[in-house]
Amino acid sequence: MKRLNKILFVAGLFCSITALTSFAQVLSFDENGHGNFNGATLPFSVGPDPSGGLPVNVLIYTLPFVVTPGDVGLLENPVGSGTNLVLSDIVRFYTPTTANTSEIIFYSDVEAGGSDFDIADTGLPRSPNAILIPENGPENNNGAVWVPVPGQPGSTPTGAQIAYNIISDVPEPGTLTLATLGGGLLLAVLKRRHQA
């Protein structure tokens, strides 16, 4: 049953993202500087926090347009309630006063005892006014889709619809390799069965 739920979840997430792309421009980014906007690479840097959120170097994506500033917080999956909410990431939309572009600052919590760190693993700044959205997907392979309405963080002054595909946890290379190997073996077995 759990396997069926995972398959249905992945299919649902794929359908949701596909549906979003039909009416919105898609900007996708993760915790390690991999980002793109409608297929074009999204530039990033690691440097002092321009918003003053943390006194450490942070992951900063440069957007090719201006957006409404503000914070979006990602809640751990499964989402608790009341005081049991666990914030795992904050995506800060920031517009410097002297620029004609905006930036996304990606902050992520630092897991105790972890050995694999992403660029965004710098800790979380205070963000009392963040809009909170749930992460989707299993641990180590999750994220969220944020489609702001006018006036919300990440919305454009022109009203152009942008869908932000926020990738919170990127699968470790070992997991990805095993999944690819497993898929290849499954295809080989199915092909051999079909030939028999």
C-alpha positions, 0 to 999 in steps of 0.5 A, a space after each residue: 500500500 505504501 508503494 502505491 501511495 508513493 507512485 500516486 504521489 509522484 504521479 500527482 506531483 508530476 501532473 501538478 507541475 505539468 499543469 502549472 507549466 501550462 499557465 505559468 512560467 516555471 522557475 526551479 531551484 535547489 539547495 546546491 545552486 542548480 536553478 533554471 528559468 524556462 530552461 535557462 540557467 539561473 545564476 547564483 552566488 555564495 556570499 554575505 547575506 544582502 538582507 541581513 538575515 544571517 551573519 554567514 555566507 548564503 546561497 543567492 540566486 539572481 532573478 532576471 526580473 523584479 519581484 515582491 519581497 518577502 519570505 516563504 517557509 517550507 514545513 517538514 513533511 508530515 506537517 504537524 499542527 500548532 506548536 509541532 510545526 517544523 520549519 526546514 527551509 526559508 526562501 527569501 525574495 529580496 529586492 535591493 533598493 538600487 537594482 532592477 532585479 531581485 534575488 532569492 536567498 535560500 536558507 536551510 536548517 542544519 541537521 544535527 549529526 549530518 555529514 552531507 551539507 548543501 550550500 544552503 545549509 546555513 541555518 534559518 533567519 528569524 522570519 515571523 511574517 513568512 507564508 508557510 507551505 508544506 513540503 511534498 515528497 519523502 525525506 531526502 527527495 522533497 520540495 514545494 511548488 509556490 505560485 504567488 498571487 499579486 502582492 505575495 512574496 515572489 509575485 511580479 509587479 506586472 502580474 506575470 504568473 510565476 511558479 517556483 519549484 523549490 527543491 528542498 532535498 536533493 537525493 544523494 548520488 548513491 541513492 540516485 545511482 541505485 534507483 537508475 541501476 534498479 530501473 535498468 535491471 527491472 527493464 532487463 527482466 521485463 524484456 527477458 520475460 517478454 522474449 520468453 
